[in-house]
Amino acid sequence: MRCQETVYLTKARIISKPDFSFYENGTKRFAEAKGFETPEWRIKRRLWEHYGPGPLEIYKGSAKSFRLHETIIPICC
């Protein structure tokens, strides 16, 4: 497991730093924990749908109860 690995989205090399990256059954996956969404996050979320290097699990909630909200599977994967 790695924390805040730099991922480049698009040929313009837009940077995204998911909270965690890990391997599950030989597939590289990423995880992002969100307390609230920012305008920047909404843009990067849409970019991940098209250019992400692997599945992105999004967890939402408070420190007491995070839960898996959704998993984004990029078009390329």
mmCIF file as gemmi writes it, N, C-alpha and C atoms, coordinates in Angstrom:
data_model
loop_
_atom_site.group_PDB
_atom_site.id
_atom_site.type_symbol
_atom_site.label_atom_id
_atom_site.label_alt_id
_atom_site.label_comp_id
_atom_site.label_asym_id
_atom_site.label_entity_id
_atom_site.label_seq_id
_atom_site.pdbx_PDB_ins_code
_atom_site.Cartn_x
_atom_site.Cartn_y
_atom_site.Cartn_z
_atom_site.occupancy
_atom_site.B_iso_or_equiv
_atom_site.pdbx_formal_charge
_atom_site.auth_seq_id
_atom_site.auth_asym_id
_atom_site.pdbx_PDB_model_num
ATOM 1 N N . MET Axp A 1 ? 0.851 -1.172 0 1 0 ? 1 A 1
ATOM 2 C CA . MET Axp A 1 ? 0 0 0 1 0 ? 1 A 1
ATOM 3 C C . MET Axp A 1 ? 0.895 1.233 0 1 0 ? 1 A 1
ATOM 4 N N . ARG Axp A 2 ? 0.551 2.183 -0.83 1 0 ? 2 A 1
ATOM 5 C CA . ARG Axp A 2 ? 1.277 3.447 -0.885 1 0 ? 2 A 1
ATOM 6 C C . ARG Axp A 2 ? 0.304 4.575 -0.595 1 0 ? 2 A 1
ATOM 7 N N . CYS Axp A 3 ? 0.82 5.632 -0.015 1 0 ? 3 A 1
ATOM 8 C CA . CYS Axp A 3 ? 0.01 6.813 0.295 1 0 ? 3 A 1
ATOM 9 C C . CYS Axp A 3 ? 0.338 7.941 -0.665 1 0 ? 3 A 1
ATOM 10 N N . GLN Axp A 4 ? -0.683 8.576 -1.181 1 0 ? 4 A 1
ATOM 11 C CA . GLN Axp A 4 ? -0.584 9.767 -2.02 1 0 ? 4 A 1
ATOM 12 C C . GLN Axp A 4 ? 0.4 9.62 -3.181 1 0 ? 4 A 1
ATOM 13 N N . GLU Axp A 5 ? 0.235 8.554 -3.944 1 0 ? 5 A 1
ATOM 14 C CA . GLU Axp A 5 ? 1.041 8.341 -5.148 1 0 ? 5 A 1
ATOM 15 C C . GLU Axp A 5 ? 0.595 9.348 -6.213 1 0 ? 5 A 1
ATOM 16 N N . THR Axp A 6 ? 1.524 9.958 -6.904 1 0 ? 6 A 1
ATOM 17 C CA . THR Axp A 6 ? 1.199 10.919 -7.955 1 0 ? 6 A 1
ATOM 18 C C . THR Axp A 6 ? 0.743 10.178 -9.207 1 0 ? 6 A 1
ATOM 19 N N . VAL Axp A 7 ? -0.426 10.562 -9.715 1 0 ? 7 A 1
ATOM 20 C CA . VAL Axp A 7 ? -0.997 9.982 -10.925 1 0 ? 7 A 1
ATOM 21 C C . VAL Axp A 7 ? -1.231 11.13 -11.896 1 0 ? 7 A 1
ATOM 22 N N . TYR Axp A 8 ? -0.837 10.942 -13.148 1 0 ? 8 A 1
ATOM 23 C CA . TYR Axp A 8 ? -1.053 11.978 -14.157 1 0 ? 8 A 1
ATOM 24 C C . TYR Axp A 8 ? -2.26 11.617 -15.004 1 0 ? 8 A 1
ATOM 25 N N . LEU Axp A 9 ? -3.194 12.56 -15.11 1 0 ? 9 A 1
ATOM 26 C CA . LEU Axp A 9 ? -4.392 12.379 -15.918 1 0 ? 9 A 1
ATOM 27 C C . LEU Axp A 9 ? -4.264 13.236 -17.165 1 0 ? 9 A 1
ATOM 28 N N . THR Axp A 10 ? -4.55 12.717 -18.293 1 0 ? 10 A 1
ATOM 29 C CA . THR Axp A 10 ? -4.493 13.352 -19.612 1 0 ? 10 A 1
ATOM 30 C C . THR Axp A 10 ? -3.053 13.589 -20.06 1 0 ? 10 A 1
ATOM 31 N N . LYS Axp A 11 ? -2.917 13.897 -21.337 1 0 ? 11 A 1
ATOM 32 C CA . LYS Axp A 11 ? -1.587 14.201 -21.884 1 0 ? 11 A 1
ATOM 33 C C . LYS Axp A 11 ? -1.054 15.523 -21.352 1 0 ? 11 A 1
ATOM 34 N N . ALA Axp A 12 ? -1.945 16.348 -20.814 1 0 ? 12 A 1
ATOM 35 C CA . ALA Axp A 12 ? -1.53 17.622 -20.222 1 0 ? 12 A 1
ATOM 36 C C . ALA Axp A 12 ? -0.911 17.414 -18.844 1 0 ? 12 A 1
ATOM 37 N N . ARG Axp A 13 ? -0.892 16.149 -18.385 1 0 ? 13 A 1
ATOM 38 C CA . ARG Axp A 13 ? -0.265 15.756 -17.118 1 0 ? 13 A 1
ATOM 39 C C . ARG Axp A 13 ? -0.894 16.464 -15.908 1 0 ? 13 A 1
ATOM 40 N N . ILE Axp A 14 ? -2.203 16.48 -15.867 1 0 ? 14 A 1
ATOM 41 C CA . ILE Axp A 14 ? -2.914 17.005 -14.702 1 0 ? 14 A 1
ATOM 42 C C . ILE Axp A 14 ? -2.693 16.023 -13.551 1 0 ? 14 A 1
ATOM 43 N N . ILE Axp A 15 ? -2.26 16.528 -12.423 1 0 ? 15 A 1
ATOM 44 C CA . ILE Axp A 15 ? -1.889 15.683 -11.285 1 0 ? 15 A 1
ATOM 45 C C . ILE Axp A 15 ? -3.088 15.378 -10.401 1 0 ? 15 A 1
ATOM 46 N N . SER Axp A 16 ? -3.173 14.113 -10.014 1 0 ? 16 A 1
ATOM 47 C CA . SER Axp A 16 ? -4.124 13.668 -9.008 1 0 ? 16 A 1
ATOM 48 C C . SER Axp A 16 ? -3.332 12.849 -8.006 1 0 ? 16 A 1
ATOM 49 N N . LYS Axp A 17 ? -3.641 13.003 -6.717 1 0 ? 17 A 1
ATOM 50 C CA . LYS Axp A 17 ? -2.956 12.233 -5.679 1 0 ? 17 A 1
ATOM 51 C C . LYS Axp A 17 ? -3.99 11.53 -4.806 1 0 ? 17 A 1
ATOM 52 N N . PRO Axp A 18 ? -4.436 10.34 -5.258 1 0 ? 18 A 1
ATOM 53 C CA . PRO Axp A 18 ? -5.387 9.595 -4.43 1 0 ? 18 A 1
ATOM 54 C C . PRO Axp A 18 ? -4.754 9.287 -3.068 1 0 ? 18 A 1
ATOM 55 N N . ASP Axp A 19 ? -5.592 9.14 -2.064 1 0 ? 19 A 1
ATOM 56 C CA . ASP Axp A 19 ? -5.089 8.907 -0.712 1 0 ? 19 A 1
ATOM 57 C C . ASP Axp A 19 ? -4.272 7.622 -0.602 1 0 ? 19 A 1
ATOM 58 N N . PHE Axp A 20 ? -4.701 6.557 -1.295 1 0 ? 20 A 1
ATOM 59 C CA . PHE Axp A 20 ? -3.998 5.282 -1.218 1 0 ? 20 A 1
ATOM 60 C C . PHE Axp A 20 ? -3.979 4.595 -2.568 1 0 ? 20 A 1
ATOM 61 N N . SER Axp A 21 ? -2.961 3.767 -2.795 1 0 ? 21 A 1
ATOM 62 C CA . SER Axp A 21 ? -2.93 2.848 -3.931 1 0 ? 21 A 1
ATOM 63 C C . SER Axp A 21 ? -2.518 1.491 -3.389 1 0 ? 21 A 1
ATOM 64 N N . PHE Axp A 22 ? -3.081 0.437 -3.966 1 0 ? 22 A 1
ATOM 65 C CA . PHE Axp A 22 ? -2.805 -0.917 -3.491 1 0 ? 22 A 1
ATOM 66 C C . PHE Axp A 22 ? -3.127 -1.907 -4.598 1 0 ? 22 A 1
ATOM 67 N N . TYR Axp A 23 ? -2.65 -3.132 -4.432 1 0 ? 23 A 1
ATOM 68 C CA . TYR Axp A 23 ? -2.945 -4.2 -5.38 1 0 ? 23 A 1
ATOM 69 C C . TYR Axp A 23 ? -3.955 -5.154 -4.768 1 0 ? 23 A 1
ATOM 70 N N . GLU Axp A 24 ? -4.935 -5.54 -5.576 1 0 ? 24 A 1
ATOM 71 C CA . GLU Axp A 24 ? -5.938 -6.51 -5.153 1 0 ? 24 A 1
ATOM 72 C C . GLU Axp A 24 ? -6.117 -7.503 -6.291 1 0 ? 24 A 1
ATOM 73 N N . ASN Axp A 25 ? -5.797 -8.749 -6.04 1 0 ? 25 A 1
ATOM 74 C CA . ASN Axp A 25 ? -5.868 -9.803 -7.063 1 0 ? 25 A 1
ATOM 75 C C . ASN Axp A 25 ? -5.088 -9.433 -8.317 1 0 ? 25 A 1
ATOM 76 N N . GLY Axp A 26 ? -3.931 -8.813 -8.134 1 0 ? 26 A 1
ATOM 77 C CA . GLY Axp A 26 ? -3.07 -8.457 -9.259 1 0 ? 26 A 1
ATOM 78 C C . GLY Axp A 26 ? -3.455 -7.181 -9.987 1 0 ? 26 A 1
ATOM 79 N N . THR Axp A 27 ? -4.517 -6.51 -9.561 1 0 ? 27 A 1
ATOM 80 C CA . THR Axp A 27 ? -4.97 -5.275 -10.195 1 0 ? 27 A 1
ATOM 81 C C . THR Axp A 27 ? -4.641 -4.096 -9.29 1 0 ? 27 A 1
ATOM 82 N N . LYS Axp A 28 ? -4.027 -3.07 -9.87 1 0 ? 28 A 1
ATOM 83 C CA . LYS Axp A 28 ? -3.734 -1.874 -9.084 1 0 ? 28 A 1
ATOM 84 C C . LYS Axp A 28 ? -5.015 -1.073 -8.923 1 0 ? 28 A 1
ATOM 85 N N . ARG Axp A 29 ? -5.302 -0.729 -7.675 1 0 ? 29 A 1
ATOM 86 C CA . ARG Axp A 29 ? -6.503 0.026 -7.338 1 0 ? 29 A 1
ATOM 87 C C . ARG Axp A 29 ? -6.106 1.253 -6.533 1 0 ? 29 A 1
ATOM 88 N N . PHE Axp A 30 ? -6.992 2.221 -6.499 1 0 ? 30 A 1
ATOM 89 C CA . PHE Axp A 30 ? -6.754 3.464 -5.777 1 0 ? 30 A 1
ATOM 90 C C . PHE Axp A 30 ? -7.952 3.735 -4.875 1 0 ? 30 A 1
ATOM 91 N N . ALA Axp A 31 ? -7.71 4.464 -3.788 1 0 ? 31 A 1
ATOM 92 C CA . ALA Axp A 31 ? -8.795 4.806 -2.861 1 0 ? 31 A 1
ATOM 93 C C . ALA Axp A 31 ? -8.679 6.274 -2.47 1 0 ? 31 A 1
ATOM 94 N N . GLU Axp A 32 ? -9.812 6.915 -2.36 1 0 ? 32 A 1
ATOM 95 C CA . GLU Axp A 32 ? -9.896 8.335 -1.999 1 0 ? 32 A 1
ATOM 96 C C . GLU Axp A 32 ? -10.938 8.474 -0.906 1 0 ? 32 A 1
ATOM 97 N N . ALA Axp A 33 ? -10.575 9.136 0.186 1 0 ? 33 A 1
ATOM 98 C CA . ALA Axp A 33 ? -11.517 9.39 1.285 1 0 ? 33 A 1
ATOM 99 C C . ALA Axp A 33 ? -11.95 10.85 1.212 1 0 ? 33 A 1
ATOM 100 N N . LYS Axp A 34 ? -13.252 11.07 1.167 1 0 ? 34 A 1
ATOM 101 C CA . LYS Axp A 34 ? -13.785 12.424 1.028 1 0 ? 34 A 1
ATOM 102 C C . LYS Axp A 34 ? -14.709 12.771 2.182 1 0 ? 34 A 1
ATOM 103 N N . GLY Axp A 35 ? -14.393 13.833 2.885 1 0 ? 35 A 1
ATOM 104 C CA . GLY Axp A 35 ? -15.294 14.364 3.895 1 0 ? 35 A 1
ATOM 105 C C . GLY Axp A 35 ? -16.329 15.253 3.22 1 0 ? 35 A 1
ATOM 106 N N . PHE Axp A 36 ? -15.866 16.003 2.219 1 0 ? 36 A 1
ATOM 107 C CA . PHE Axp A 36 ? -16.747 16.84 1.4 1 0 ? 36 A 1
ATOM 108 C C . PHE Axp A 36 ? -16.071 17.023 0.048 1 0 ? 36 A 1
ATOM 109 N N . GLU Axp A 37 ? -16.85 17.373 -0.963 1 0 ? 37 A 1
ATOM 110 C CA . GLU Axp A 37 ? -16.326 17.53 -2.312 1 0 ? 37 A 1
ATOM 111 C C . GLU Axp A 37 ? -16.004 18.987 -2.604 1 0 ? 37 A 1
ATOM 112 N N . THR Axp A 38 ? -14.881 19.21 -3.274 1 0 ? 38 A 1
ATOM 113 C CA . THR Axp A 38 ? -14.49 20.548 -3.705 1 0 ? 38 A 1
ATOM 114 C C . THR Axp A 38 ? -14.701 20.644 -5.218 1 0 ? 38 A 1
ATOM 115 N N . PRO Axp A 39 ? -14.755 21.843 -5.771 1 0 ? 39 A 1
ATOM 116 C CA . PRO Axp A 39 ? -14.871 21.981 -7.223 1 0 ? 39 A 1
ATOM 117 C C . PRO Axp A 39 ? -13.704 21.298 -7.958 1 0 ? 39 A 1
ATOM 118 N N . GLU Axp A 40 ? -12.512 21.383 -7.394 1 0 ? 40 A 1
ATOM 119 C CA . GLU Axp A 40 ? -11.347 20.73 -8.01 1 0 ? 40 A 1
ATOM 120 C C . GLU Axp A 40 ? -11.539 19.218 -8.055 1 0 ? 40 A 1
ATOM 121 N N . TRP Axp A 41 ? -12.057 18.646 -6.968 1 0 ? 41 A 1
ATOM 122 C CA . TRP Axp A 41 ? -12.287 17.206 -6.926 1 0 ? 41 A 1
ATOM 123 C C . TRP Axp A 41 ? -13.289 16.778 -7.99 1 0 ? 41 A 1
ATOM 124 N N . ARG Axp A 42 ? -14.341 17.558 -8.194 1 0 ? 42 A 1
ATOM 125 C CA . ARG Axp A 42 ? -15.36 17.199 -9.19 1 0 ? 42 A 1
ATOM 126 C C . ARG Axp A 42 ? -14.755 17.112 -10.595 1 0 ? 42 A 1
ATOM 127 N N . ILE Axp A 43 ? -13.834 18.01 -10.903 1 0 ? 43 A 1
ATOM 128 C CA . ILE Axp A 43 ? -13.158 17.975 -12.201 1 0 ? 43 A 1
ATOM 129 C C . ILE Axp A 43 ? -12.28 16.735 -12.3 1 0 ? 43 A 1
ATOM 130 N N . LYS Axp A 44 ? -11.49 16.486 -11.266 1 0 ? 44 A 1
ATOM 131 C CA . LYS Axp A 44 ? -10.59 15.322 -11.298 1 0 ? 44 A 1
ATOM 132 C C . LYS Axp A 44 ? -11.368 14.007 -11.324 1 0 ? 44 A 1
ATOM 133 N N . ARG Axp A 45 ? -12.523 13.975 -10.703 1 0 ? 45 A 1
ATOM 134 C CA . ARG Axp A 45 ? -13.362 12.776 -10.739 1 0 ? 45 A 1
ATOM 135 C C . ARG Axp A 45 ? -13.781 12.461 -12.168 1 0 ? 45 A 1
ATOM 136 N N . ARG Axp A 46 ? -14.213 13.502 -12.893 1 0 ? 46 A 1
ATOM 137 C CA . ARG Axp A 46 ? -14.611 13.301 -14.3 1 0 ? 46 A 1
ATOM 138 C C . ARG Axp A 46 ? -13.424 12.881 -15.15 1 0 ? 46 A 1
ATOM 139 N N . LEU Axp A 47 ? -12.255 13.472 -14.908 1 0 ? 47 A 1
ATOM 140 C CA . LEU Axp A 47 ? -11.058 13.085 -15.657 1 0 ? 47 A 1
ATOM 141 C C . LEU Axp A 47 ? -10.68 11.635 -15.365 1 0 ? 47 A 1
ATOM 142 N N . TRP Axp A 48 ? -10.835 11.212 -14.095 1 0 ? 48 A 1
ATOM 143 C CA . TRP Axp A 48 ? -10.489 9.834 -13.733 1 0 ? 48 A 1
ATOM 144 C C . TRP Axp A 48 ? -11.357 8.843 -14.517 1 0 ? 48 A 1
ATOM 145 N N . GLU Axp A 49 ? -12.614 9.194 -14.754 1 0 ? 49 A 1
ATOM 146 C CA . GLU Axp A 49 ? -13.515 8.31 -15.503 1 0 ? 49 A 1
ATOM 147 C C . GLU Axp A 49 ? -12.973 7.993 -16.89 1 0 ? 49 A 1
ATOM 148 N N . HIS Axp A 50 ? -12.222 8.918 -17.476 1 0 ? 50 A 1
ATOM 149 C CA . HIS Axp A 50 ? -11.712 8.728 -18.835 1 0 ? 50 A 1
ATOM 150 C C . HIS Axp A 50 ? -10.236 8.361 -18.882 1 0 ? 50 A 1
ATOM 151 N N . TYR Axp A 51 ? -9.438 8.866 -17.957 1 0 ? 51 A 1
ATOM 152 C CA . TYR Axp A 51 ? -7.982 8.726 -18.053 1 0 ? 51 A 1
ATOM 153 C C . TYR Axp A 51 ? -7.331 8.036 -16.861 1 0 ? 51 A 1
ATOM 154 N N . GLY Axp A 52 ? -8.103 7.618 -15.893 1 0 ? 52 A 1
ATOM 155 C CA . GLY Axp A 52 ? -7.528 7.002 -14.696 1 0 ? 52 A 1
ATOM 156 C C . GLY Axp A 52 ? -6.766 5.729 -15.016 1 0 ? 52 A 1
ATOM 157 N N . PRO Axp A 53 ? -5.696 5.452 -14.268 1 0 ? 53 A 1
ATOM 158 C CA . PRO Axp A 53 ? -4.879 4.265 -14.525 1 0 ? 53 A 1
ATOM 159 C C . PRO Axp A 53 ? -5.464 2.983 -13.932 1 0 ? 53 A 1
ATOM 160 N N . GLY Axp A 54 ? -6.553 3.085 -13.192 1 0 ? 54 A 1
ATOM 161 C CA . GLY Axp A 54 ? -7.169 1.907 -12.582 1 0 ? 54 A 1
ATOM 162 C C . GLY Axp A 54 ? -8.412 2.304 -11.809 1 0 ? 54 A 1
ATOM 163 N N . PRO Axp A 55 ? -9.097 1.323 -11.237 1 0 ? 55 A 1
ATOM 164 C CA . PRO Axp A 55 ? -10.306 1.61 -10.456 1 0 ? 55 A 1
ATOM 165 C C . PRO Axp A 55 ? -10.021 2.529 -9.268 1 0 ? 55 A 1
ATOM 166 N N . LEU Axp A 56 ? -10.943 3.436 -9.003 1 0 ? 56 A 1
ATOM 167 C CA . LEU Axp A 56 ? -10.835 4.373 -7.882 1 0 ? 56 A 1
ATOM 168 C C . LEU Axp A 56 ? -12.035 4.172 -6.969 1 0 ? 56 A 1
ATOM 169 N N . GLU Axp A 57 ? -11.76 3.747 -5.726 1 0 ? 57 A 1
ATOM 170 C CA . GLU Axp A 57 ? -12.809 3.581 -4.731 1 0 ? 57 A 1
ATOM 171 C C . GLU Axp A 57 ? -12.935 4.879 -3.948 1 0 ? 57 A 1
ATOM 172 N N . ILE Axp A 58 ? -14.153 5.391 -3.858 1 0 ? 58 A 1
ATOM 173 C CA . ILE Axp A 58 ? -14.39 6.652 -3.152 1 0 ? 58 A 1
ATOM 174 C C . ILE Axp A 58 ? -15.157 6.348 -1.867 1 0 ? 58 A 1
ATOM 175 N N . TYR Axp A 59 ? -14.549 6.724 -0.758 1 0 ? 59 A 1
ATOM 176 C CA . TYR Axp A 59 ? -15.155 6.528 0.555 1 0 ? 59 A 1
ATOM 177 C C . TYR Axp A 59 ? -15.626 7.882 1.065 1 0 ? 59 A 1
ATOM 178 N N . LYS Axp A 60 ? -16.834 7.924 1.62 1 0 ? 60 A 1
ATOM 179 C CA . LYS Axp A 60 ? -17.378 9.169 2.155 1 0 ? 60 A 1
ATOM 180 C C . LYS Axp A 60 ? -17.861 8.952 3.57 1 0 ? 60 A 1
ATOM 181 N N . GLY Axp A 61 ? -17.937 10.048 4.304 1 0 ? 61 A 1
ATOM 182 C CA . GLY Axp A 61 ? -18.448 9.994 5.659 1 0 ? 61 A 1
ATOM 183 C C . GLY Axp A 61 ? -17.597 10.823 6.595 1 0 ? 61 A 1
ATOM 184 N N . SER Axp A 62 ? -17.786 10.579 7.877 1 0 ? 62 A 1
ATOM 185 C CA . SER Axp A 62 ? -17.023 11.294 8.898 1 0 ? 62 A 1
ATOM 186 C C . SER Axp A 62 ? -15.959 10.357 9.455 1 0 ? 62 A 1
ATOM 187 N N . ALA Axp A 63 ? -15.133 10.865 10.324 1 0 ? 63 A 1
ATOM 188 C CA . ALA Axp A 63 ? -14.069 10.061 10.91 1 0 ? 63 A 1
ATOM 189 C C . ALA Axp A 63 ? -14.622 8.845 11.642 1 0 ? 63 A 1
ATOM 190 N N . LYS Axp A 64 ? -15.849 8.937 12.132 1 0 ? 64 A 1
ATOM 191 C CA . LYS Axp A 64 ? -16.45 7.827 12.866 1 0 ? 64 A 1
ATOM 192 C C . LYS Axp A 64 ? -17.035 6.754 11.952 1 0 ? 64 A 1
ATOM 193 N N . SER Axp A 65 ? -17.431 7.126 10.741 1 0 ? 65 A 1
ATOM 194 C CA . SER Axp A 65 ? -18.088 6.125 9.882 1 0 ? 65 A 1
ATOM 195 C C . SER Axp A 65 ? -17.861 6.411 8.397 1 0 ? 65 A 1
ATOM 196 N N . PHE Axp A 66 ? -16.717 5.971 7.881 1 0 ? 66 A 1
ATOM 197 C CA . PHE Axp A 66 ? -16.477 6.036 6.438 1 0 ? 66 A 1
ATOM 198 C C . PHE Axp A 66 ? -17.104 4.814 5.804 1 0 ? 66 A 1
ATOM 199 N N . ARG Axp A 67 ? -17.665 4.979 4.6 1 0 ? 67 A 1
ATOM 200 C CA . ARG Axp A 67 ? -18.221 3.852 3.872 1 0 ? 67 A 1
ATOM 201 C C . ARG Axp A 67 ? -17.914 4.022 2.393 1 0 ? 67 A 1
ATOM 202 N N . LEU Axp A 68 ? -17.867 2.909 1.688 1 0 ? 68 A 1
ATOM 203 C CA . LEU Axp A 68 ? -17.623 2.946 0.252 1 0 ? 68 A 1
ATOM 204 C C . LEU Axp A 68 ? -18.832 3.576 -0.418 1 0 ? 68 A 1
ATOM 205 N N . HIS Axp A 69 ? -18.611 4.69 -1.105 1 0 ? 69 A 1
ATOM 206 C CA . HIS Axp A 69 ? -19.697 5.413 -1.76 1 0 ? 69 A 1
ATOM 207 C C . HIS Axp A 69 ? -19.859 4.949 -3.209 1 0 ? 69 A 1
ATOM 208 N N . GLU Axp A 70 ? -18.734 4.825 -3.923 1 0 ? 70 A 1
ATOM 209 C CA . GLU Axp A 70 ? -18.786 4.375 -5.312 1 0 ? 70 A 1
ATOM 210 C C . GLU Axp A 70 ? -17.397 3.937 -5.752 1 0 ? 70 A 1
ATOM 211 N N . THR Axp A 71 ? -17.361 3.203 -6.851 1 0 ? 71 A 1
ATOM 212 C CA . THR Axp A 71 ? -16.11 2.794 -7.474 1 0 ? 71 A 1
ATOM 213 C C . THR Axp A 71 ? -16.154 3.267 -8.919 1 0 ? 71 A 1
ATOM 214 N N . ILE Axp A 72 ? -15.141 4.035 -9.307 1 0 ? 72 A 1
ATOM 215 C CA . ILE Axp A 72 ? -15.048 4.52 -10.693 1 0 ? 72 A 1
ATOM 216 C C . ILE Axp A 72 ? -14.137 3.576 -11.46 1 0 ? 72 A 1
ATOM 217 N N . ILE Axp A 73 ? -14.66 2.975 -12.513 1 0 ? 73 A 1
ATOM 218 C CA . ILE Axp A 73 ? -13.869 2.117 -13.399 1 0 ? 73 A 1
ATOM 219 C C . ILE Axp A 73 ? -13.602 2.937 -14.659 1 0 ? 73 A 1
ATOM 220 N N . PRO Axp A 74 ? -12.351 3.334 -14.91 1 0 ? 74 A 1
ATOM 221 C CA . PRO Axp A 74 ? -12.055 4.139 -16.085 1 0 ? 74 A 1
ATOM 222 C C . PRO Axp A 74 ? -12.412 3.426 -17.386 1 0 ? 74 A 1
ATOM 223 N N . ILE Axp A 75 ? -12.751 4.178 -18.388 1 0 ? 75 A 1
ATOM 224 C CA . ILE Axp A 75 ? -13.108 3.641 -19.701 1 0 ? 75 A 1
ATOM 225 C C . ILE Axp A 75 ? -11.967 2.812 -20.267 1 0 ? 75 A 1
ATOM 226 N N . CYS Axp A 76 ? -10.729 3.236 -20.004 1 0 ? 76 A 1
ATOM 227 C CA . CYS Axp A 76 ? -9.562 2.563 -20.568 1 0 ? 76 A 1
ATOM 228 C C . CYS Axp A 76 ? -9.329 1.184 -19.967 1 0 ? 76 A 1
ATOM 229 N N . CYS Axp A 77 ? -9.913 0.847 -18.809 1 0 ? 77 A 1
ATOM 230 C CA . CYS Axp A 77 ? -9.603 -0.418 -18.106 1 0 ? 77 A 1
ATOM 231 C C . CYS Axp A 77 ? -10.658 -1.479 -18.32 1 0 ? 77 A 1
